[in-house]
Amino acid sequence: MKKNLLFTLSLAFTLNVFSQSFVFDTLSHGVDPGSFYFPKVFTSVFFLDENNGWVSSGTANGQNIVIKTTNGGDTWNTVVIDATTERYYNDIQFVDTNTGFAISSSGYVFRTTDGGENWEQSPYVWPDWINSGLEDYSMKCKLHFFDANTGFVARNDKSVMKITDFSNVEGWTKTSSPGFNNGDMDFLNENVGWIVRESVNGMSNAFYTTDGGLTWIEVNIGDNKDLKGVSIVDENTIFVTSNMSDVFKTTDGGSSWTEMGIEGSEWIYDIDILSSGFGFAVGQGAVIYAFQNNGATISKAQVKGTTETLYKTFVVNENLAFAVGGMASLLRWKGTGGTLVKDINPILITIYPNPASNYININLSKYDNKVTAELYSINGKLCKSQRQGKNLSIKTSDLAKGTYILKVKNSNGKFLGSEKVIIN
């Protein structure tokens, strides 16, 4: 019985240890990228499932549009939201195949109930824009809806609005949030949500609610850095990005934060992590980082076809993700079909026993050089490290019970594989 169990664990690990790189390809979409002075910027991307997705766009000159795909990004069609006025669309989201929302940079919110063929503008207009139809391109707005009528909207220089009835002005209520300033917003459900923002004059740069926006709790992350993106994995695990090539992570609902240690100087504008702990972060210079096991493994992706800044990413599942940015850049990663690169001769790694009490053994076949084995806590803290030949042991009797991540690297620091280890 023990031998069969060991074989199963070893086989599962072998399937996950192929040296891999993530390759994002540039997609054709038919949208004019604009010019140096008036570039077309893809500002947001949202997918309802593997096939149906939308991308919003904006520029300081000319009609702005939304593009839509029904085949996973292979082809795209143009959707015009407001043909009467130039709009700079910041965000777009759909709650089902028919019902979707878009918001412009000045806070005008539109809704469709027929898949994007027709759009209606909300009756609520921000007070300082009642007598103006112009767009302020310096603004940044976000939205998050749960159904056809319920959601939240945030405008750059204003507070956060809670919507309970889209078509009724009385259904739009200002919350007590401290304000939204060039940041990002994400909600786990109707009660739990986070907003991050740029820090101005020492203001807190993040705040969250656990009661549907009735109250907000302010926090400071990374010494008041300007925060750009946020992704909620669960109530305890949240990732945020900043303008200093930083990604921060909490596993206790925001009480404490850990800097993930990404190398580079690029601003990281957005991050999207699935409940499985897999996702991507994007930023300046078309940089994309892949996150596995909630950041236990972080690797830089390869990007083909653009060097433009990427502003948003959307991870559909563990085999499909998109990123958008400047000069109408639209990228796709597919975990099948050749874009997930695997070594022809994989290294086979066996770990045993697992679960472990006193020690774990690590054996590598098809590999004769020295390796480094590192054991991390589920929170990303390095607990053990050992370097030697292809067979090694790590003492675990002095570790607390729980789940750990074992990472194996070669002598040059190249990642060879990782796996969960249970200490009991």
C-alpha positions as CSV (number, residue, x, y, z in Angstrom):
1,M,0.0,0.0,0.0
2,K,2.8,2.4,0.8
3,K,4.6,1.7,-2.4
4,N,1.5,2.4,-4.4
5,L,1.0,5.7,-2.6
6,L,4.6,6.7,-3.2
7,F,4.3,5.9,-6.9
8,T,1.2,8.1,-7.2
9,L,2.9,11.0,-5.5
10,S,6.0,10.7,-7.5
11,L,4.1,10.5,-10.8
12,A,2.0,13.6,-9.9
13,F,5.2,15.5,-9.2
14,T,6.8,14.4,-12.4
15,L,4.0,15.8,-14.4
16,N,4.5,19.2,-12.9
17,V,8.3,19.6,-13.0
18,F,8.9,20.2,-16.7
19,S,10.9,23.4,-17.2
20,Q,8.4,25.8,-18.7
21,S,8.1,29.3,-20.0
22,F,4.9,31.3,-20.6
23,V,4.7,32.9,-24.1
24,F,2.2,35.6,-24.9
25,D,1.4,36.2,-28.5
26,T,0.0,39.4,-30.1
27,L,-3.4,39.1,-31.6
28,S,-4.9,40.7,-34.7
29,H,-8.1,42.7,-34.0
30,G,-8.5,45.3,-36.7
31,V,-8.3,48.4,-34.5
32,D,-6.1,51.3,-35.6
33,P,-3.4,51.6,-32.9
34,G,-3.3,55.4,-33.5
35,S,-0.3,57.6,-33.5
36,F,2.5,58.6,-31.1
37,Y,0.5,61.7,-30.1
38,F,-2.9,60.1,-30.1
39,P,-2.3,56.4,-29.3
40,K,-5.2,54.0,-29.0
41,V,-5.0,52.4,-25.6
42,F,-6.7,49.2,-24.7
43,T,-7.7,49.9,-21.1
44,S,-9.5,46.8,-19.9
45,V,-10.2,43.2,-20.8
46,F,-12.9,40.9,-19.5
47,F,-13.9,37.3,-20.3
48,L,-17.1,35.6,-19.3
49,D,-15.8,32.2,-20.3
50,E,-13.2,30.7,-22.7
51,N,-15.0,32.0,-25.8
52,N,-16.8,35.3,-24.9
53,G,-14.6,38.3,-24.2
54,W,-14.6,42.1,-24.5
55,V,-11.8,44.8,-24.6
56,S,-12.4,48.5,-23.9
57,S,-10.4,51.3,-25.5
58,G,-9.7,55.0,-25.2
59,T,-7.7,57.8,-26.9
60,A,-7.6,61.5,-26.5
61,N,-8.7,62.0,-30.0
62,G,-11.5,60.2,-32.0
63,Q,-14.3,57.7,-31.5
64,N,-13.6,55.0,-28.9
65,I,-15.0,51.5,-29.1
66,V,-15.2,48.1,-27.6
67,I,-14.2,45.0,-29.4
68,K,-15.8,41.6,-28.8
69,T,-14.8,38.0,-29.4
70,T,-16.9,34.8,-29.3
71,N,-14.2,32.4,-30.2
72,G,-11.6,32.9,-27.5
73,G,-9.8,35.8,-29.3
74,D,-9.3,34.3,-32.7
75,T,-11.4,37.0,-34.3
76,W,-12.8,40.3,-33.0
77,N,-15.8,42.5,-33.9
78,T,-16.4,46.2,-33.1
79,V,-19.1,47.3,-30.7
80,V,-20.0,51.1,-30.5
81,I,-21.3,52.1,-27.1
82,D,-22.0,55.8,-27.6
83,A,-21.9,57.1,-31.2
84,T,-22.7,60.7,-30.2
85,T,-19.8,61.6,-27.9
86,E,-16.1,60.8,-27.7
87,R,-15.6,58.5,-24.8
88,Y,-12.5,57.2,-23.1
89,Y,-13.6,53.8,-21.7
90,N,-11.7,52.7,-18.6
91,D,-13.4,49.5,-17.6
92,I,-15.8,46.8,-18.9
93,Q,-17.5,43.8,-17.4
94,F,-20.2,41.3,-18.2
95,V,-22.3,39.4,-15.7
96,D,-23.8,37.0,-18.4
97,T,-23.7,36.8,-22.1
98,N,-26.3,39.5,-22.5
99,T,-25.8,41.9,-19.6
100,G,-22.6,44.0,-19.4
101,F,-21.4,47.4,-18.2
102,A,-18.8,49.9,-19.3
103,I,-17.6,53.1,-17.7
104,S,-15.9,56.2,-19.2
105,S,-13.1,58.2,-17.7
106,S,-15.5,60.8,-16.4
107,G,-17.8,58.3,-14.8
108,Y,-20.5,57.8,-17.3
109,V,-21.8,54.3,-16.9
110,F,-23.5,52.3,-19.7
111,R,-25.4,49.0,-19.6
112,T,-26.3,46.5,-22.3
113,T,-28.9,43.8,-22.0
114,D,-28.5,42.3,-25.5
115,G,-24.8,41.3,-25.6
116,G,-23.5,44.7,-26.6
117,E,-25.8,45.6,-29.6
118,N,-27.4,48.5,-27.7
119,W,-26.3,50.4,-24.6
120,E,-28.2,52.7,-22.2
121,Q,-26.6,55.4,-20.1
122,S,-27.2,55.3,-16.3
123,P,-29.5,58.1,-15.1
124,Y,-26.9,59.0,-12.4
125,V,-24.3,61.6,-13.5
126,W,-21.5,62.8,-11.2
127,P,-22.6,66.3,-9.9
128,D,-19.7,68.2,-11.4
129,W,-20.5,66.9,-14.9
130,I,-24.2,67.5,-15.1
131,N,-23.7,70.4,-17.5
132,S,-20.8,68.9,-19.5
133,G,-20.6,66.1,-22.0
134,L,-16.8,66.3,-22.2
135,E,-14.5,63.6,-21.1
136,D,-11.6,64.2,-18.7
137,Y,-8.9,61.9,-20.0
138,S,-6.8,62.2,-16.8
139,M,-9.5,60.5,-14.8
140,K,-9.6,56.8,-14.0
141,C,-12.8,55.0,-13.2
142,K,-13.6,51.4,-12.2
143,L,-16.7,49.3,-11.9
144,H,-17.7,45.9,-10.5
145,F,-21.2,44.4,-10.9
146,F,-22.7,41.3,-9.4
147,D,-25.9,41.2,-11.5
148,A,-27.9,43.5,-13.8
149,N,-28.6,46.0,-11.1
150,T,-26.2,45.6,-8.2
151,G,-22.5,46.7,-8.1
152,F,-19.9,49.4,-7.2
153,V,-18.5,52.2,-9.3
154,A,-15.4,54.3,-8.4
155,R,-14.3,57.6,-10.0
156,N,-10.8,59.0,-9.7
157,D,-11.5,62.2,-7.7
158,K,-14.7,61.0,-6.0
159,S,-15.9,58.4,-3.5
160,V,-17.2,55.0,-4.3
161,M,-20.8,54.6,-5.3
162,K,-22.9,51.5,-4.4
163,I,-25.6,50.7,-7.0
164,T,-28.7,48.7,-6.0
165,D,-30.9,49.8,-9.0
166,F,-29.1,50.8,-12.1
167,S,-32.0,52.5,-13.8
168,N,-33.1,54.6,-10.7
169,V,-31.1,57.6,-9.5
170,E,-32.2,56.7,-6.0
171,G,-30.5,53.4,-6.4
172,W,-27.0,55.1,-6.5
173,T,-25.6,55.7,-3.0
174,K,-22.3,57.3,-2.0
175,T,-20.4,55.1,0.4
176,S,-18.2,56.2,3.2
177,S,-15.0,55.1,1.4
178,P,-12.0,57.5,1.7
179,G,-11.8,58.1,-2.0
180,F,-10.4,56.6,-5.2
181,N,-7.3,58.0,-6.8
182,N,-5.9,56.3,-9.9
183,G,-6.2,52.9,-8.4
184,D,-8.0,49.6,-8.8
185,M,-11.0,47.8,-7.3
186,D,-11.8,44.1,-6.8
187,F,-14.7,42.4,-5.0
188,L,-14.8,38.8,-3.8
189,N,-18.6,39.0,-3.3
190,E,-21.2,41.6,-2.5
191,N,-19.8,42.1,1.0
192,V,-16.0,41.8,0.6
193,G,-14.0,44.2,-1.6
194,W,-10.7,46.0,-1.8
195,I,-9.7,49.3,-3.3
196,V,-6.0,50.4,-3.8
197,R,-4.9,53.8,-4.9
198,E,-2.0,56.3,-5.3
199,S,-0.9,57.7,-1.9
200,V,-1.4,61.5,-1.8
201,N,-0.1,63.6,1.1
202,G,0.4,60.6,3.3
203,M,-3.1,59.2,2.8
204,S,-3.6,55.5,3.3
205,N,-3.2,53.7,0.0
206,A,-5.7,50.9,0.4
207,F,-9.0,50.3,2.1
208,Y,-11.5,47.4,2.3
209,T,-15.0,46.5,3.3
210,T,-16.5,43.3,4.7
211,D,-20.1,44.6,4.9
212,G,-20.9,45.6,1.4
213,G,-19.5,49.1,1.5
214,L,-21.3,50.3,4.7
215,T,-17.9,50.8,6.4
216,W,-14.3,50.8,5.1
217,I,-11.1,50.0,6.9
218,E,-8.0,51.9,5.8
219,V,-4.5,50.3,5.6
220,N,-1.1,51.4,4.4
221,I,0.9,49.0,2.2
222,G,4.6,49.3,1.4
223,D,5.3,52.7,3.1
224,N,2.6,54.6,1.3
225,K,3.6,53.5,-2.2
226,D,1.4,54.3,-5.2
227,L,-0.6,51.1,-5.6
228,K,-1.9,50.2,-9.1
229,G,-3.6,46.8,-9.1
230,V,-5.4,44.4,-6.7
231,S,-6.6,40.8,-6.9
232,I,-8.5,39.0,-4.3
233,V,-7.9,35.2,-4.1
234,D,-10.0,34.7,-0.9
235,E,-10.9,36.7,2.2
236,N,-7.4,36.2,3.6
237,T,-5.2,36.2,0.4
238,I,-4.9,39.4,-1.5
239,F,-2.3,40.6,-4.0
240,V,-1.5,44.3,-4.8
241,T,0.9,45.9,-7.2
242,S,2.8,49.2,-7.2
243,N,4.7,51.7,-9.3
244,M,8.0,50.4,-7.9
245,S,8.0,46.9,-9.5
246,D,6.6,45.6,-6.2
247,V,4.0,43.0,-5.6
248,F,2.7,42.6,-2.1
249,K,0.7,39.7,-0.6
250,T,-1.3,39.2,2.5
251,T,-2.5,35.9,3.8
252,D,-4.3,37.3,6.9
253,G,-6.8,39.6,5.4
254,G,-4.5,42.6,5.3
255,S,-3.1,42.7,8.8
256,S,0.4,42.0,7.5
257,W,2.0,42.1,4.0
258,T,5.0,40.4,2.4
259,E,6.9,41.9,-0.6
260,M,7.2,39.2,-3.3
261,G,10.7,40.2,-4.4
262,I,10.2,40.7,-8.2
263,E,13.4,41.9,-9.9
264,G,13.2,44.9,-12.2
265,S,12.2,48.5,-12.2
266,E,9.0,48.5,-14.2
267,W,5.7,49.7,-12.8
268,I,3.4,46.8,-12.3
269,Y,-0.1,48.0,-13.3
270,D,-2.3,45.0,-12.8
271,I,-2.5,41.5,-11.4
272,D,-5.1,38.7,-11.7
273,I,-4.8,35.6,-9.5
274,L,-7.2,32.7,-9.7
275,S,-8.5,30.9,-6.6
276,S,-6.0,28.1,-7.5
277,G,-3.1,30.5,-6.9
278,F,-2.3,30.8,-10.6
279,G,-2.2,34.1,-12.5
280,F,-0.3,36.9,-14.1
281,A,0.9,40.5,-13.4
282,V,1.6,43.0,-16.2
283,G,3.3,46.4,-16.4
284,Q,5.7,48.8,-18.2
285,G,7.6,47.6,-21.3
286,A,5.3,44.7,-21.9
287,V,6.5,42.9,-18.8
288,I,4.5,40.0,-17.7
289,Y,5.1,37.8,-14.6
290,A,3.6,34.4,-14.1
291,F,2.5,33.4,-10.6
292,Q,2.1,29.8,-9.5
293,N,1.1,28.4,-6.1
294,N,0.1,31.9,-4.9
295,G,3.5,33.3,-5.7
296,A,5.7,30.5,-4.4
297,T,7.0,30.4,-8.0
298,I,7.2,33.6,-10.0
299,S,8.7,33.6,-13.6
300,K,9.0,36.2,-16.3
301,A,6.9,35.5,-19.4
302,Q,8.0,35.9,-23.0
303,V,6.0,38.5,-24.9
304,K,5.9,38.6,-28.7
305,G,4.9,41.5,-30.9
306,T,4.9,44.5,-28.6
307,T,7.0,46.5,-26.1
308,E,4.2,48.7,-25.1
309,T,3.0,49.2,-21.5
310,L,0.4,46.7,-20.5
311,Y,-2.4,48.0,-18.2
312,K,-4.7,45.1,-17.6
313,T,-4.7,41.3,-17.5
314,F,-7.5,38.8,-17.3
315,V,-6.9,35.1,-16.4
316,V,-9.7,33.0,-17.7
317,N,-8.4,29.7,-16.4
318,E,-5.1,27.9,-15.9
319,N,-4.8,27.5,-19.7
320,L,-5.9,30.8,-21.0
321,A,-5.1,34.5,-20.2
322,F,-5.1,37.9,-21.9
323,A,-3.3,41.2,-21.5
324,V,-4.0,44.6,-23.0
325,G,-2.2,48.0,-23.2
326,G,-0.8,50.8,-25.3
327,M,-1.0,51.2,-29.0
328,A,-3.9,48.8,-29.0
329,S,-1.8,45.9,-27.8
330,L,-3.8,42.7,-27.2
331,L,-2.0,39.6,-26.1
332,R,-3.0,36.0,-25.4
333,W,-1.4,33.1,-23.6
334,K,-2.7,29.6,-24.2
335,G,-1.5,26.7,-22.1
336,T,-1.9,24.3,-25.0
337,G,-1.1,24.4,-28.6
338,G,2.6,25.1,-28.2
339,T,2.6,28.3,-26.1
340,L,3.4,26.5,-22.9
341,V,7.0,25.4,-23.7
342,K,8.1,22.1,-22.1
343,D,11.5,20.4,-22.2
344,I,11.8,17.5,-24.6
345,N,13.6,15.5,-21.9
346,P,12.0,16.3,-18.6
347,I,13.8,15.9,-15.3
348,L,12.0,13.3,-13.2
349,I,11.8,14.3,-9.5
350,T,10.7,11.9,-6.8
351,I,9.9,13.1,-3.2
352,Y,9.2,10.7,-0.3
353,P,7.7,10.3,2.1
354,N,4.9,12.8,1.6
355,P,3.2,13.5,4.0
356,A,6.5,13.6,6.0
357,S,7.3,13.8,9.7
358,N,11.1,13.7,10.2
359,Y,12.6,14.2,6.7
360,I,11.9,14.2,3.0
361,N,14.0,12.6,0.4
362,I,14.5,14.1,-3.1
363,N,15.7,12.1,-6.0
364,L,16.4,13.4,-9.6
365,S,16.8,11.1,-12.6
366,K,18.1,12.2,-16.0
367,Y,20.1,14.9,-14.2
368,D,23.6,14.6,-12.9
369,N,24.5,18.2,-11.7
370,K,24.1,19.7,-8.3
371,V,20.8,21.2,-7.3
372,T,19.3,23.4,-4.6
373,A,16.2,22.3,-2.8
374,E,14.3,25.0,-1.0
375,L,11.3,24.5,1.3
376,Y,8.9,27.4,1.7
377,S,6.0,28.0,4.0
378,I,2.6,28.5,2.4
379,N,3.1,32.2,3.1
380,G,6.3,32.3,1.0
381,K,8.9,32.2,3.8
382,L,12.1,30.2,3.1
383,C,12.3,27.6,5.9
384,K,15.0,25.2,4.6
385,S,17.6,25.2,1.9
386,Q,20.1,22.5,0.9
387,R,22.5,22.1,-2.1
388,Q,24.2,18.9,-3.2
389,G,23.9,16.2,-5.8
390,K,20.8,14.6,-7.4
391,N,19.9,12.8,-4.2
392,L,19.4,14.8,-1.0
393,S,17.4,14.9,2.2
394,I,15.9,17.7,4.2
395,K,15.1,17.5,7.9
396,T,11.5,18.4,8.7
397,S,11.1,17.3,12.3
398,D,11.8,20.9,13.5
399,L,9.1,22.4,11.3
400,A,5.6,23.2,12.3
401,K,2.9,21.0,10.9
402,G,1.2,22.2,7.8
403,T,1.6,22.7,4.0
404,Y,4.9,23.7,2.4
405,I,6.2,24.3,-1.1
406,L,9.3,22.5,-2.2
407,K,11.2,24.2,-5.0
408,V,14.2,22.7,-6.9
409,K,16.7,24.8,-8.9
410,N,19.8,23.9,-10.8
411,S,23.3,25.4,-10.0
412,N,22.5,28.5,-12.1
413,G,19.3,29.2,-10.3
414,K,17.0,27.9,-13.1
415,F,13.7,26.5,-11.8
416,L,13.3,22.8,-12.2
417,G,10.1,22.0,-10.4
418,S,7.9,22.5,-7.4
419,E,5.5,20.5,-5.3
420,K,3.4,20.8,-2.2
421,V,4.8,18.9,0.9
422,I,2.7,18.1,3.9
423,I,4.4,18.0,7.3
424,N,2.5,16.1,10.0
